[in-house]
Amino acid sequence: MTKVTAQLSVSLDGFYAGPRHTGNGDWMTSAESAGFFRVTRWVTDAMAWRERQGFAGGVRDTNSEIMAETFEAAGAYVMGRRMADGGEVPWGDEPPFRAPVFVVTHRPRETLVRGGGTSFTYVTDGIASAVDQARAAAGGKNVAVAGGGSLVRQVLRAGLLDELELHVVPVVLGTGLRLLDADLDLGEKEAIELTPIRVVPTPEVTHIRYRVEGRAPLVLDDRGSGGGPTTLR
């Protein structure tokens, strides 16, 4: 069964990049870039990732196996416009996705067809529509929400995400773009519950896969006094 999945590398304090780059300078020299490349260092070292990009070298280890698994599982992708625009030139004529990509945007654009099976379809009628179109194109494989982090939050907030995998890197950035921010539209006594279904530790990063259970009310838990959880009204 097709699942909607997302995976993101984050620091121990929950940031997937440094502070947002808003100037006209080179993104590669920005603080946002510096944080991003620190938490994705394990990815760029992985042989499976490097092979997918057409690069030589890399390490064949557990992290590489997880990257290979991620690529294999995806039959279609959903992506934000900022990520798509930023990657258009670096990805070149044969982007690494090798599958249909549906870009969530407010600005229409004709479908961009690239080599290797990658195409970029620009969806202007919302996230749910992009996910539905990706499901139809995935051929029974998973729909991977490629990001960025803001889009992952939007999919989680909309209740469309089945699994979330966090690659937690042992570094504290202190500030930057936080994945799980305060814009999930949760009520004061509401939470999104997740269940860890796989944990793979390595020296560079700990891979934690969660099944997203959905929204649930927060309850008064008085077990410390000998009682049981009581639903707040």
Disulfide bonds with the S-S distance in Angstrom:
none
